[in-house]
Amino acid sequence: MKQENFETTIEYKVYFGLFDQLTHKQEIRTADALEMVSEYIANHFSGATVYSGYGVYRHEDGSTVKEPSLIVELLDVKFDDVVNMINEIKYGLNQESVLISEVEIKYQFA
């Protein structure tokens, strides 16, 4: 492995909360949501990393939400394809919104 062998690409991270936007509680089990996301990725991307997390945020009214979440990391993909994934999964999980981040990274396989 050599430092000059690193390639540069964009990494997208997408954070999907698992609380339903209408009931404000988890309606889809984490394992089922993970299967939904994994199936979408298998059919639309060459790969990704998906893992469970726990999101915490505060609403403007001061109330705090703590919810199970799924995080999807994608490399070397088109932004429009990520947006399509977000829209499809957001609908399937009945989410009002999700968080996406974009970072330029360097990587190589070792």
Gaussian input, Z-matrix of N, CA and C with variables (Angstrom, degrees):
# hf/3-21g

backbone

0 1
 N
 C     1     B1
 C     2     B2     1     A1
 N     3     B3     2     A2     1     D1
 C     4     B4     3     A3     2     D2
 C     5     B5     4     A4     3     D3
 N     6     B6     5     A5     4     D4
 C     7     B7     6     A6     5     D5
 C     8     B8     7     A7     6     D6
 N     9     B9     8     A8     7     D7
 C    10    B10     9     A9     8     D8
 C    11    B11    10    A10     9     D9
 N    12    B12    11    A11    10    D10
 C    13    B13    12    A12    11    D11
 C    14    B14    13    A13    12    D12
 N    15    B15    14    A14    13    D13
 C    16    B16    15    A15    14    D14
 C    17    B17    16    A16    15    D15
 N    18    B18    17    A17    16    D16
 C    19    B19    18    A18    17    D17
 C    20    B20    19    A19    18    D18
 N    21    B21    20    A20    19    D19
 C    22    B22    21    A21    20    D20
 C    23    B23    22    A22    21    D21
 N    24    B24    23    A23    22    D22
 C    25    B25    24    A24    23    D23
 C    26    B26    25    A25    24    D24
 N    27    B27    26    A26    25    D25
 C    28    B28    27    A27    26    D26
 C    29    B29    28    A28    27    D27
 N    30    B30    29    A29    28    D28
 C    31    B31    30    A30    29    D29
 C    32    B32    31    A31    30    D30
 N    33    B33    32    A32    31    D31
 C    34    B34    33    A33    32    D32
 C    35    B35    34    A34    33    D33
 N    36    B36    35    A35    34    D34
 C    37    B37    36    A36    35    D35
 C    38    B38    37    A37    36    D36
 N    39    B39    38    A38    37    D37
 C    40    B40    39    A39    38    D38
 C    41    B41    40    A40    39    D39
 N    42    B42    41    A41    40    D40
 C    43    B43    42    A42    41    D41
 C    44    B44    43    A43    42    D42
 N    45    B45    44    A44    43    D43
 C    46    B46    45    A45    44    D44
 C    47    B47    46    A46    45    D45
 N    48    B48    47    A47    46    D46
 C    49    B49    48    A48    47    D47
 C    50    B50    49    A49    48    D48
 N    51    B51    50    A50    49    D49
 C    52    B52    51    A51    50    D50
 C    53    B53    52    A52    51    D51
 N    54    B54    53    A53    52    D52
 C    55    B55    54    A54    53    D53
 C    56    B56    55    A55    54    D54
 N    57    B57    56    A56    55    D55
 C    58    B58    57    A57    56    D56
 C    59    B59    58    A58    57    D57
 N    60    B60    59    A59    58    D58
 C    61    B61    60    A60    59    D59
 C    62    B62    61    A61    60    D60
 N    63    B63    62    A62    61    D61
 C    64    B64    63    A63    62    D62
 C    65    B65    64    A64    63    D63
 N    66    B66    65    A65    64    D64
 C    67    B67    66    A66    65    D65
 C    68    B68    67    A67    66    D66
 N    69    B69    68    A68    67    D67
 C    70    B70    69    A69    68    D68
 C    71    B71    70    A70    69    D69
 N    72    B72    71    A71    70    D70
 C    73    B73    72    A72    71    D71
 C    74    B74    73    A73    72    D72
 N    75    B75    74    A74    73    D73
 C    76    B76    75    A75    74    D74
 C    77    B77    76    A76    75    D75
 N    78    B78    77    A77    76    D76
 C    79    B79    78    A78    77    D77
 C    80    B80    79    A79    78    D78
 N    81    B81    80    A80    79    D79
 C    82    B82    81    A81    80    D80
 C    83    B83    82    A82    81    D81
 N    84    B84    83    A83    82    D82
 C    85    B85    84    A84    83    D83
 C    86    B86    85    A85    84    D84
 N    87    B87    86    A86    85    D85
 C    88    B88    87    A87    86    D86
 C    89    B89    88    A88    87    D87
 N    90    B90    89    A89    88    D88
 C    91    B91    90    A90    89    D89
 C    92    B92    91    A91    90    D90
 N    93    B93    92    A92    91    D91
 C    94    B94    93    A93    92    D92
 C    95    B95    94    A94    93    D93
 N    96    B96    95    A95    94    D94
 C    97    B97    96    A96    95    D95
 C    98    B98    97    A97    96    D96
 N    99    B99    98    A98    97    D97
 C   100   B100    99    A99    98    D98
 C   101   B101   100   A100    99    D99
 N   102   B102   101   A101   100   D100
 C   103   B103   102   A102   101   D101
 C   104   B104   103   A103   102   D102
 N   105   B105   104   A104   103   D103
 C   106   B106   105   A105   104   D104
 C   107   B107   106   A106   105   D105
 N   108   B108   107   A107   106   D106
 C   109   B109   108   A108   107   D107
 C   110   B110   109   A109   108   D108
 N   111   B111   110   A110   109   D109
 C   112   B112   111   A111   110   D110
 C   113   B113   112   A112   111   D111
 N   114   B114   113   A113   112   D112
 C   115   B115   114   A114   113   D113
 C   116   B116   115   A115   114   D114
 N   117   B117   116   A116   115   D115
 C   118   B118   117   A117   116   D116
 C   119   B119   118   A118   117   D117
 N   120   B120   119   A119   118   D118
 C   121   B121   120   A120   119   D119
 C   122   B122   121   A121   120   D120
 N   123   B123   122   A122   121   D121
 C   124   B124   123   A123   122   D122
 C   125   B125   124   A124   123   D123
 N   126   B126   125   A125   124   D124
 C   127   B127   126   A126   125   D125
 C   128   B128   127   A127   126   D126
 N   129   B129   128   A128   127   D127
 C   130   B130   129   A129   128   D128
 C   131   B131   130   A130   129   D129
 N   132   B132   131   A131   130   D130
 C   133   B133   132   A132   131   D131
 C   134   B134   133   A133   132   D132
 N   135   B135   134   A134   133   D133
 C   136   B136   135   A135   134   D134
 C   137   B137   136   A136   135   D135
 N   138   B138   137   A137   136   D136
 C   139   B139   138   A138   137   D137
 C   140   B140   139   A139   138   D138
 N   141   B141   140   A140   139   D139
 C   142   B142   141   A141   140   D140
 C   143   B143   142   A142   141   D141
 N   144   B144   143   A143   142   D142
 C   145   B145   144   A144   143   D143
 C   146   B146   145   A145   144   D144
 N   147   B147   146   A146   145   D145
 C   148   B148   147   A147   146   D146
 C   149   B149   148   A148   147   D147
 N   150   B150   149   A149   148   D148
 C   151   B151   150   A150   149   D149
 C   152   B152   151   A151   150   D150
 N   153   B153   152   A152   151   D151
 C   154   B154   153   A153   152   D152
 C   155   B155   154   A154   153   D153
 N   156   B156   155   A155   154   D154
 C   157   B157   156   A156   155   D155
 C   158   B158   157   A157   156   D156
 N   159   B159   158   A158   157   D157
 C   160   B160   159   A159   158   D158
 C   161   B161   160   A160   159   D159
 N   162   B162   161   A161   160   D160
 C   163   B163   162   A162   161   D161
 C   164   B164   163   A163   162   D162
 N   165   B165   164   A164   163   D163
 C   166   B166   165   A165   164   D164
 C   167   B167   166   A166   165   D165
 N   168   B168   167   A167   166   D166
 C   169   B169   168   A168   167   D167
 C   170   B170   169   A169   168   D168
 N   171   B171   170   A170   169   D169
 C   172   B172   171   A171   170   D170
 C   173   B173   172   A172   171   D171
 N   174   B174   173   A173   172   D172
 C   175   B175   174   A174   173   D173
 C   176   B176   175   A175   174   D174
 N   177   B177   176   A176   175   D175
 C   178   B178   177   A177   176   D176
 C   179   B179   178   A178   177   D177
 N   180   B180   179   A179   178   D178
 C   181   B181   180   A180   179   D179
 C   182   B182   181   A181   180   D180
 N   183   B183   182   A182   181   D181
 C   184   B184   183   A183   182   D182
 C   185   B185   184   A184   183   D183
 N   186   B186   185   A185   184   D184
 C   187   B187   186   A186   185   D185
 C   188   B188   187   A187   186   D186
 N   189   B189   188   A188   187   D187
 C   190   B190   189   A189   188   D188
 C   191   B191   190   A190   189   D189
 N   192   B192   191   A191   190   D190
 C   193   B193   192   A192   191   D191
 C   194   B194   193   A193   192   D192
 N   195   B195   194   A194   193   D193
 C   196   B196   195   A195   194   D194
 C   197   B197   196   A196   195   D195
 N   198   B198   197   A197   196   D196
 C   199   B199   198   A198   197   D197
 C   200   B200   199   A199   198   D198
 N   201   B201   200   A200   199   D199
 C   202   B202   201   A201   200   D200
 C   203   B203   202   A202   201   D201
 N   204   B204   203   A203   202   D202
 C   205   B205   204   A204   203   D203
 C   206   B206   205   A205   204   D204
 N   207   B207   206   A206   205   D205
 C   208   B208   207   A207   206   D206
 C   209   B209   208   A208   207   D207
 N   210   B210   209   A209   208   D208
 C   211   B211   210   A210   209   D209
 C   212   B212   211   A211   210   D210
 N   213   B213   212   A212   211   D211
 C   214   B214   213   A213   212   D212
 C   215   B215   214   A214   213   D213
 N   216   B216   215   A215   214   D214
 C   217   B217   216   A216   215   D215
 C   218   B218   217   A217   216   D216
 N   219   B219   218   A218   217   D217
 C   220   B220   219   A219   218   D218
 C   221   B221   220   A220   219   D219
 N   222   B222   221   A221   220   D220
 C   223   B223   222   A222   221   D221
 C   224   B224   223   A223   222   D222
 N   225   B225   224   A224   223   D223
 C   226   B226   225   A225   224   D224
 C   227   B227   226   A226   225   D225
 N   228   B228   227   A227   226   D226
 C   229   B229   228   A228   227   D227
 C   230   B230   229   A229   228   D228
 N   231   B231   230   A230   229   D229
 C   232   B232   231   A231   230   D230
 C   233   B233   232   A232   231   D231
 N   234   B234   233   A233   232   D232
 C   235   B235   234   A234   233   D233
 C   236   B236   235   A235   234   D234
 N   237   B237   236   A236   235   D235
 C   238   B238   237   A237   236   D236
 C   239   B239   238   A238   237   D237
 N   240   B240   239   A239   238   D238
 C   241   B241   240   A240   239   D239
 C   242   B242   241   A241   240   D240
 N   243   B243   242   A242   241   D241
 C   244   B244   243   A243   242   D242
 C   245   B245   244   A244   243   D243
 N   246   B246   245   A245   244   D244
 C   247   B247   246   A246   245   D245
 C   248   B248   247   A247   246   D246
 N   249   B249   248   A248   247   D247
 C   250   B250   249   A249   248   D248
 C   251   B251   250   A250   249   D249
 N   252   B252   251   A251   250   D250
 C   253   B253   252   A252   251   D251
 C   254   B254   253   A253   252   D252
 N   255   B255   254   A254   253   D253
 C   256   B256   255   A255   254   D254
 C   257   B257   256   A256   255   D255
 N   258   B258   257   A257   256   D256
 C   259   B259   258   A258   257   D257
 C   260   B260   259   A259   258   D258
 N   261   B261   260   A260   259   D259
 C   262   B262   261   A261   260   D260
 C   263   B263   262   A262   261   D261
 N   264   B264   263   A263   262   D262
 C   265   B265   264   A264   263   D263
 C   266   B266   265   A265   264   D264
 N   267   B267   266   A266   265   D265
 C   268   B268   267   A267   266   D266
 C   269   B269   268   A268   267   D267
 N   270   B270   269   A269   268   D268
 C   271   B271   270   A270   269   D269
 C   272   B272   271   A271   270   D270
 N   273   B273   272   A272   271   D271
 C   274   B274   273   A273   272   D272
 C   275   B275   274   A274   273   D273
 N   276   B276   275   A275   274   D274
 C   277   B277   276   A276   275   D275
 C   278   B278   277   A277   276   D276
 N   279   B279   278   A278   277   D277
 C   280   B280   279   A279   278   D278
 C   281   B281   280   A280   279   D279
 N   282   B282   281   A281   280   D280
 C   283   B283   282   A282   281   D281
 C   284   B284   283   A283   282   D282
 N   285   B285   284   A284   283   D283
 C   286   B286   285   A285   284   D284
 C   287   B287   286   A286   285   D285
 N   288   B288   287   A287   286   D286
 C   289   B289   288   A288   287   D287
 C   290   B290   289   A289   288   D288
 N   291   B291   290   A290   289   D289
 C   292   B292   291   A291   290   D290
 C   293   B293   292   A292   291   D291
 N   294   B294   293   A293   292   D292
 C   295   B295   294   A294   293   D293
 C   296   B296   295   A295   294   D294
 N   297   B297   296   A296   295   D295
 C   298   B298   297   A297   296   D296
 C   299   B299   298   A298   297   D297
 N   300   B300   299   A299   298   D298
 C   301   B301   300   A300   299   D299
 C   302   B302   301   A301   300   D300
 N   303   B303   302   A302   301   D301
 C   304   B304   303   A303   302   D302
 C   305   B305   304   A304   303   D303
 N   306   B306   305   A305   304   D304
 C   307   B307   306   A306   305   D305
 C   308   B308   307   A307   306   D306
 N   309   B309   308   A308   307   D307
 C   310   B310   309   A309   308   D308
 C   311   B311   310   A310   309   D309
 N   312   B312   311   A311   310   D310
 C   313   B313   312   A312   311   D311
 C   314   B314   313   A313   312   D312
 N   315   B315   314   A314   313   D313
 C   316   B316   315   A315   314   D314
 C   317   B317   316   A316   315   D315
 N   318   B318   317   A317   316   D316
 C   319   B319   318   A318   317   D317
 C   320   B320   319   A319   318   D318
 N   321   B321   320   A320   319   D319
 C   322   B322   321   A321   320   D320
 C   323   B323   322   A322   321   D321
 N   324   B324   323   A323   322   D322
 C   325   B325   324   A324   323   D323
 C   326   B326   325   A325   324   D324
 N   327   B327   326   A326   325   D325
 C   328   B328   327   A327   326   D326
 C   329   B329   328   A328   327   D327

   B1=1.4528
   B2=1.5262
   B3=1.3293
   B4=1.4601
   B5=1.5165
   B6=1.3168
   B7=1.4571
   B8=1.5271
   B9=1.3370
   B10=1.4669
   B11=1.5264
   B12=1.3293
   B13=1.4619
   B14=1.5258
   B15=1.3270
   B16=1.4517
   B17=1.5269
   B18=1.3196
   B19=1.4564
   B20=1.5196
   B21=1.3285
   B22=1.4610
   B23=1.5222
   B24=1.3196
   B25=1.4648
   B26=1.5310
   B27=1.3008
   B28=1.4668
   B29=1.5158
   B30=1.3204
   B31=1.4691
   B32=1.5248
   B33=1.3256
   B34=1.4629
   B35=1.5186
   B36=1.3140
   B37=1.4583
   B38=1.5217
   B39=1.3189
   B40=1.4571
   B41=1.5200
   B42=1.3220
   B43=1.4609
   B44=1.5275
   B45=1.3266
   B46=1.4658
   B47=1.5170
   B48=1.3330
   B49=1.4530
   B50=1.5153
   B51=1.3115
   B52=1.4669
   B53=1.5259
   B54=1.3235
   B55=1.4588
   B56=1.5248
   B57=1.3162
   B58=1.4513
   B59=1.5279
   B60=1.3342
   B61=1.4667
   B62=1.5310
   B63=1.3304
   B64=1.4626
   B65=1.5236
   B66=1.3325
   B67=1.4688
   B68=1.5218
   B69=1.3302
   B70=1.4671
   B71=1.5213
   B72=1.3294
   B73=1.4576
   B74=1.5230
   B75=1.3178
   B76=1.4460
   B77=1.5200
   B78=1.3413
   B79=1.4613
   B80=1.5316
   B81=1.3228
   B82=1.4621
   B83=1.5246
   B84=1.3248
   B85=1.4614
   B86=1.5296
   B87=1.3238
   B88=1.4598
   B89=1.5250
   B90=1.3220
   B91=1.4712
   B92=1.5271
   B93=1.3239
   B94=1.4650
   B95=1.5341
   B96=1.3217
   B97=1.4670
   B98=1.5258
   B99=1.3196
   B100=1.4610
   B101=1.5277
   B102=1.3125
   B103=1.4635
   B104=1.5251
   B105=1.3348
   B106=1.4586
   B107=1.5364
   B108=1.3129
   B109=1.4626
   B110=1.5275
   B111=1.3170
   B112=1.4707
   B113=1.5214
   B114=1.3119
   B115=1.4646
   B116=1.5279
   B117=1.3312
   B118=1.4644
   B119=1.5235
   B120=1.3178
   B121=1.4688
   B122=1.5248
   B123=1.3280
   B124=1.4643
   B125=1.5218
   B126=1.3282
   B127=1.4595
   B128=1.5312
   B129=1.3502
   B130=1.4617
   B131=1.5312
   B132=1.3125
   B133=1.4644
   B134=1.5186
   B135=1.3283
   B136=1.4665
   B137=1.5222
   B138=1.3259
   B139=1.4567
   B140=1.5076
   B141=1.3088
   B142=1.4638
   B143=1.5228
   B144=1.3069
   B145=1.4571
   B146=1.5190
   B147=1.3262
   B148=1.4590
   B149=1.5195
   B150=1.3262
   B151=1.4555
   B152=1.5243
   B153=1.3233
   B154=1.4640
   B155=1.5157
   B156=1.3013
   B157=1.4586
   B158=1.5144
   B159=1.3123
   B160=1.4583
   B161=1.5197
   B162=1.3317
   B163=1.4576
   B164=1.5210
   B165=1.3137
   B166=1.4641
   B167=1.5263
   B168=1.3238
   B169=1.4578
   B170=1.5244
   B171=1.3167
   B172=1.4602
   B173=1.5275
   B174=1.3276
   B175=1.4625
   B176=1.5254
   B177=1.3219
   B178=1.4661
   B179=1.5238
   B180=1.3396
   B181=1.4727
   B182=1.5357
   B183=1.3246
   B184=1.4574
   B185=1.5154
   B186=1.3281
   B187=1.4617
   B188=1.5319
   B189=1.3234
   B190=1.4564
   B191=1.5220
   B192=1.3171
   B193=1.4599
   B194=1.5229
   B195=1.3306
   B196=1.4622
   B197=1.5161
   B198=1.3455
   B199=1.4571
   B200=1.5260
   B201=1.3199
   B202=1.4640
   B203=1.5264
   B204=1.3207
   B205=1.4594
   B206=1.5217
   B207=1.3305
   B208=1.4554
   B209=1.5183
   B210=1.3282
   B211=1.4509
   B212=1.5194
   B213=1.3262
   B214=1.4575
   B215=1.5252
   B216=1.3369
   B217=1.4607
   B218=1.5252
   B219=1.3258
   B220=1.4572
   B221=1.5248
   B222=1.3329
   B223=1.4649
   B224=1.5196
   B225=1.3281
   B226=1.4679
   B227=1.5178
   B228=1.3145
   B229=1.4606
   B230=1.5245
   B231=1.3186
   B232=1.4607
   B233=1.5272
   B234=1.3310
   B235=1.4568
   B236=1.5271
   B237=1.3316
   B238=1.4697
   B239=1.5276
   B240=1.3352
   B241=1.4648
   B242=1.5244
   B243=1.3272
   B244=1.4676
   B245=1.5269
   B246=1.3199
   B247=1.4704
   B248=1.5261
   B249=1.3213
   B250=1.4700
   B251=1.5254
   B252=1.3436
   B253=1.4621
   B254=1.5319
   B255=1.3226
   B256=1.4671
   B257=1.5268
   B258=1.3123
   B259=1.4660
   B260=1.5206
   B261=1.3153
   B262=1.4692
   B263=1.5336
   B264=1.3081
   B265=1.4694
   B266=1.5240
   B267=1.3074
   B268=1.4678
   B269=1.5262
   B270=1.3203
   B271=1.4666
   B272=1.5263
   B273=1.3389
   B274=1.4612
   B275=1.5185
   B276=1.3347
   B277=1.4722
   B278=1.5284
   B279=1.3299
   B280=1.4614
   B281=1.5288
   B282=1.3417
   B283=1.4589
   B284=1.5190
   B285=1.3048
   B286=1.4643
   B287=1.5181
   B288=1.3263
   B289=1.4574
   B290=1.5253
   B291=1.3243
   B292=1.4555
   B293=1.5223
   B294=1.3226
   B295=1.4616
   B296=1.5171
   B297=1.3336
   B298=1.4586
   B299=1.5199
   B300=1.3342
   B301=1.4616
   B302=1.5193
   B303=1.3227
   B304=1.4603
   B305=1.5214
   B306=1.3440
   B307=1.4600
   B308=1.5253
   B309=1.3236
   B310=1.4624
   B311=1.5289
   B312=1.3296
   B313=1.4656
   B314=1.5264
   B315=1.3218
   B316=1.4627
   B317=1.5152
   B318=1.3490
   B319=1.4665
   B320=1.5143
   B321=1.3089
   B322=1.4516
   B323=1.5223
   B324=1.3130
   B325=1.4512
   B326=1.5279
   B327=1.3129
   B328=1.4725
   B329=1.5186
   A1=107.93
   A2=115.00
   A3=120.88
   A4=109.31
   A5=115.84
   A6=120.04
   A7=111.78
   A8=117.97
   A9=119.66
   A10=113.02
   A11=117.85
   A12=121.27
   A13=113.65
   A14=117.29
   A15=119.74
   A16=110.56
   A17=115.71
   A18=122.27
   A19=108.27
   A20=116.17
   A21=121.77
   A22=109.38
   A23=115.29
   A24=120.30
   A25=108.91
   A26=115.47
   A27=121.95
   A28=108.47
   A29=115.59
   A30=121.30
   A31=107.80
   A32=115.19
   A33=121.09
   A34=107.92
   A35=116.03
   A36=121.95
   A37=107.03
   A38=114.92
   A39=120.40
   A40=107.59
   A41=116.17
   A42=122.94
   A43=108.76
   A44=115.14
   A45=121.66
   A46=109.22
   A47=117.35
   A48=120.44
   A49=109.19
   A50=116.60
   A51=120.04
   A52=114.13
   A53=117.59
   A54=119.62
   A55=108.93
   A56=116.82
   A57=123.28
   A58=109.65
   A59=116.38
   A60=119.37
   A61=113.69
   A62=118.23
   A63=120.63
   A64=112.81
   A65=116.87
   A66=119.87
   A67=112.64
   A68=116.83
   A69=122.71
   A70=112.79
   A71=115.89
   A72=121.46
   A73=108.15
   A74=116.21
   A75=120.36
   A76=110.22
   A77=115.77
   A78=122.40
   A79=111.75
   A80=117.36
   A81=122.87
   A82=107.55
   A83=115.82
   A84=119.72
   A85=110.15
   A86=116.32
   A87=121.10
   A88=111.21
   A89=117.72
   A90=121.08
   A91=110.88
   A92=117.96
   A93=121.22
   A94=111.14
   A95=116.51
   A96=120.33
   A97=110.08
   A98=117.00
   A99=121.43
   A100=110.58
   A101=117.17
   A102=121.23
   A103=110.69
   A104=117.80
   A105=122.27
   A106=110.28
   A107=116.24
   A108=121.33
   A109=110.34
   A110=116.97
   A111=121.13
   A112=111.37
   A113=116.73
   A114=121.01
   A115=110.50
   A116=116.41
   A117=119.84
   A118=109.99
   A119=116.88
   A120=120.83
   A121=110.88
   A122=117.07
   A123=120.65
   A124=111.88
   A125=117.29
   A126=121.33
   A127=114.32
   A128=117.69
   A129=119.21
   A130=114.93
   A131=118.66
   A132=121.71
   A133=109.70
   A134=115.95
   A135=119.43
   A136=111.26
   A137=117.86
   A138=121.37
   A139=111.42
   A140=115.56
   A141=123.22
   A142=107.47
   A143=115.21
   A144=121.04
   A145=107.19
   A146=116.30
   A147=121.96
   A148=107.48
   A149=116.67
   A150=119.54
   A151=110.60
   A152=114.36
   A153=121.29
   A154=110.45
   A155=114.73
   A156=121.56
   A157=109.38
   A158=114.82
   A159=121.18
   A160=107.26
   A161=116.54
   A162=120.99
   A163=112.07
   A164=114.70
   A165=121.79
   A166=107.07
   A167=116.50
   A168=119.65
   A169=110.07
   A170=114.76
   A171=121.14
   A172=109.67
   A173=116.26
   A174=121.79
   A175=109.81
   A176=115.39
   A177=120.13
   A178=112.03
   A179=116.99
   A180=119.65
   A181=112.21
   A182=116.91
   A183=121.25
   A184=114.90
   A185=117.98
   A186=120.31
   A187=109.77
   A188=115.59
   A189=121.56
   A190=109.90
   A191=115.68
   A192=122.13
   A193=108.06
   A194=115.65
   A195=122.76
   A196=105.65
   A197=115.96
   A198=117.92
   A199=112.28
   A200=116.27
   A201=119.68
   A202=108.83
   A203=115.44
   A204=120.73
   A205=110.44
   A206=115.46
   A207=122.20
   A208=107.74
   A209=116.31
   A210=122.32
   A211=107.70
   A212=115.74
   A213=122.27
   A214=107.76
   A215=116.53
   A216=122.20
   A217=108.75
   A218=116.55
   A219=122.75
   A220=109.73
   A221=116.32
   A222=122.63
   A223=109.31
   A224=115.59
   A225=121.24
   A226=112.84
   A227=116.73
   A228=121.55
   A229=109.16
   A230=115.65
   A231=120.82
   A232=109.45
   A233=114.88
   A234=120.78
   A235=110.98
   A236=117.26
   A237=120.47
   A238=111.81
   A239=116.90
   A240=120.21
   A241=111.09
   A242=116.49
   A243=120.42
   A244=109.80
   A245=116.67
   A246=120.92
   A247=110.16
   A248=117.55
   A249=120.29
   A250=110.90
   A251=116.86
   A252=120.70
   A253=110.40
   A254=115.90
   A255=120.58
   A256=110.08
   A257=117.04
   A258=120.19
   A259=112.11
   A260=116.66
   A261=121.04
   A262=111.16
   A263=116.42
   A264=120.06
   A265=110.97
   A266=116.65
   A267=120.41
   A268=110.41
   A269=116.08
   A270=120.81
   A271=110.22
   A272=117.12
   A273=121.61
   A274=113.64
   A275=116.09
   A276=120.60
   A277=112.30
   A278=117.35
   A279=124.12
   A280=111.47
   A281=113.85
   A282=121.38
   A283=110.96
   A284=116.51
   A285=121.17
   A286=110.29
   A287=116.44
   A288=120.96
   A289=109.28
   A290=115.63
   A291=122.18
   A292=107.33
   A293=115.72
   A294=120.73
   A295=108.76
   A296=116.42
   A297=121.84
   A298=108.14
   A299=115.63
   A300=120.29
   A301=108.87
   A302=115.18
   A303=122.11
   A304=107.51
   A305=116.05
   A306=121.22
   A307=108.74
   A308=116.05
   A309=119.20
   A310=107.97
   A311=116.68
   A312=120.73
   A313=109.82
   A314=114.16
   A315=121.89
   A316=107.43
   A317=116.17
   A318=119.68
   A319=110.59
   A320=115.28
   A321=122.53
   A322=108.08
   A323=115.80
   A324=120.82
   A325=108.04
   A326=115.91
   A327=119.80
   A328=110.32
   D1=131.29
   D2=179.93
   D3=-129.11
   D4=144.34
   D5=-177.88
   D6=-61.21
   D7=-34.05
   D8=-178.37
   D9=-71.56
   D10=-6.74
   D11=179.08
   D12=-88.46
   D13=-0.41
   D14=178.47
   D15=-67.60
   D16=140.60
   D17=173.05
   D18=-107.01
   D19=156.74
   D20=179.87
   D21=-109.24
   D22=138.09
   D23=177.20
   D24=-154.24
   D25=177.86
   D26=175.12
   D27=-99.61
   D28=133.78
   D29=173.23
   D30=-108.95
   D31=129.19
   D32=173.90
   D33=-107.01
   D34=135.62
   D35=170.53
   D36=-118.75
   D37=132.07
   D38=179.65
   D39=-123.09
   D40=129.68
   D41=-177.10
   D42=-110.67
   D43=114.99
   D44=178.79
   D45=-106.44
   D46=113.87
   D47=170.87
   D48=-72.31
   D49=154.54
   D50=-176.60
   D51=-109.13
   D52=6.86
   D53=173.37
   D54=-83.96
   D55=133.00
   D56=177.56
   D57=-65.15
   D58=138.14
   D59=-176.89
   D60=-67.62
   D61=-21.03
   D62=-179.06
   D63=-94.73
   D64=-41.35
   D65=-176.71
   D66=-93.37
   D67=-15.22
   D68=-179.48
   D69=59.23
   D70=30.34
   D71=173.41
   D72=-144.67
   D73=168.14
   D74=-177.24
   D75=-77.32
   D76=116.89
   D77=179.79
   D78=-101.16
   D79=-24.91
   D80=179.75
   D81=-113.31
   D82=124.19
   D83=-179.29
   D84=-58.05
   D85=148.62
   D86=-179.58
   D87=-56.24
   D88=-43.58
   D89=-179.91
   D90=-61.44
   D91=-38.49
   D92=179.15
   D93=-70.70
   D94=-39.30
   D95=176.95
   D96=-64.98
   D97=-40.92
   D98=177.49
   D99=-61.37
   D100=-40.80
   D101=178.00
   D102=-65.12
   D103=-41.53
   D104=178.76
   D105=-60.77
   D106=-47.88
   D107=-179.09
   D108=-65.73
   D109=-45.15
   D110=-179.15
   D111=-62.21
   D112=-40.19
   D113=179.29
   D114=-64.72
   D115=-42.26
   D116=177.88
   D117=-61.19
   D118=-47.37
   D119=-179.16
   D120=-60.93
   D121=-44.72
   D122=-179.38
   D123=-59.84
   D124=-30.52
   D125=-177.78
   D126=-91.29
   D127=-13.26
   D128=-173.16
   D129=-127.48
   D130=-15.44
   D131=-177.63
   D132=-132.15
   D133=164.24
   D134=177.35
   D135=-81.15
   D136=-11.37
   D137=177.46
   D138=164.14
   D139=168.43
   D140=178.39
   D141=-170.64
   D142=169.88
   D143=171.49
   D144=-114.61
   D145=129.74
   D146=-179.58
   D147=-126.46
   D148=131.86
   D149=178.57
   D150=-147.89
   D151=161.67
   D152=-179.49
   D153=-85.49
   D154=148.27
   D155=176.39
   D156=-144.70
   D157=-172.70
   D158=178.91
   D159=-139.21
   D160=111.66
   D161=-177.00
   D162=-92.62
   D163=144.03
   D164=176.96
   D165=-134.35
   D166=128.36
   D167=176.63
   D168=-152.52
   D169=161.94
   D170=-178.16
   D171=-115.15
   D172=131.14
   D173=175.36
   D174=-75.29
   D175=164.94
   D176=178.50
   D177=-60.46
   D178=-28.17
   D179=-179.81
   D180=-79.72
   D181=0.47
   D182=177.73
   D183=95.41
   D184=-11.15
   D185=179.23
   D186=-72.20
   D187=147.85
   D188=-177.69
   D189=-109.72
   D190=139.45
   D191=176.69
   D192=-116.76
   D193=133.43
   D194=174.27
   D195=-126.37
   D196=117.16
   D197=-174.06
   D198=-142.46
   D199=148.28
   D200=172.84
   D201=-64.20
   D202=147.73
   D203=-176.23
   D204=-141.80
   D205=162.95
   D206=169.32
   D207=-118.81
   D208=138.54
   D209=177.86
   D210=-116.47
   D211=131.51
   D212=179.89
   D213=-117.30
   D214=124.74
   D215=175.88
   D216=-108.85
   D217=127.86
   D218=-177.41
   D219=-129.20
   D220=135.28
   D221=176.96
   D222=-120.17
   D223=149.84
   D224=172.99
   D225=54.79
   D226=46.19
   D227=177.83
   D228=-126.43
   D229=162.86
   D230=178.71
   D231=-84.43
   D232=140.93
   D233=-179.74
   D234=-55.87
   D235=-43.28
   D236=-179.01
   D237=-60.67
   D238=-34.42
   D239=177.28
   D240=-68.42
   D241=-35.09
   D242=176.76
   D243=-67.35
   D244=-41.84
   D245=177.95
   D246=-61.39
   D247=-42.56
   D248=177.73
   D249=-60.83
   D250=-42.08
   D251=177.62
   D252=-61.59
   D253=-46.30
   D254=-179.64
   D255=-57.32
   D256=-48.71
   D257=-177.58
   D258=-61.99
   D259=-42.56
   D260=-179.17
   D261=-65.92
   D262=-48.17
   D263=-176.30
   D264=-74.26
   D265=-36.76
   D266=176.15
   D267=-57.62
   D268=-42.21
   D269=177.05
   D270=-64.91
   D271=-46.84
   D272=-178.03
   D273=-62.64
   D274=-32.29
   D275=179.78
   D276=-95.55
   D277=-0.52
   D278=-177.63
   D279=54.13
   D280=54.76
   D281=179.40
   D282=-99.83
   D283=143.61
   D284=174.91
   D285=-76.08
   D286=-41.56
   D287=-179.89
   D288=-156.15
   D289=162.69
   D290=174.40
   D291=-134.23
   D292=164.13
   D293=178.21
   D294=-103.12
   D295=135.25
   D296=174.59
   D297=-126.61
   D298=139.16
   D299=173.62
   D300=-124.69
   D301=153.44
   D302=-179.30
   D303=-132.73
   D304=125.56
   D305=-178.49
   D306=-138.38
   D307=137.24
   D308=172.94
   D309=-81.52
   D310=128.59
   D311=-178.82
   D312=-129.89
   D313=164.17
   D314=170.56
   D315=-112.80
   D316=140.33
   D317=-178.11
   D318=-148.68
   D319=162.97
   D320=169.05
   D321=-159.56
   D322=156.47
   D323=174.80
   D324=-88.96
   D325=136.42
   D326=-177.63
   D327=-116.81

